[in-house]
């Protein structure tokens, strides 16, 4: 299924996408927990929803930044990684949303 994702573009549409998505989400929830998976899916998308263009790259950057800050905060403060990740997703998404709203307002 992995190689067909790149070789057959229509595999990314419809049933194949949803089947792979369901398997990945199920495995992810079992590995890291429902809150972390939910936060990683929802918070970056909410952060960039009002951005007129480059939503994918900005959302990816928001998510990666959140993971880095959450894991480094967990390591530095000796706290559990899951709650720190969820908190960092929330804080970074609020900050991204705030700065995006300033940018959109000035344009």
Secondary structure as GFF3:
##gff-version 3
##sequence-region A 1 107
A	DSSP	alpha_helix	2	7	.	.	.	ID=ss1
A	DSSP	three_ten_helix	9	12	.	.	.	ID=ss2
A	DSSP	alpha_helix	15	32	.	.	.	ID=ss3
A	DSSP	alpha_helix	34	47	.	.	.	ID=ss4
A	DSSP	alpha_helix	55	77	.	.	.	ID=ss5
A	DSSP	alpha_helix	81	106	.	.	.	ID=ss6
###
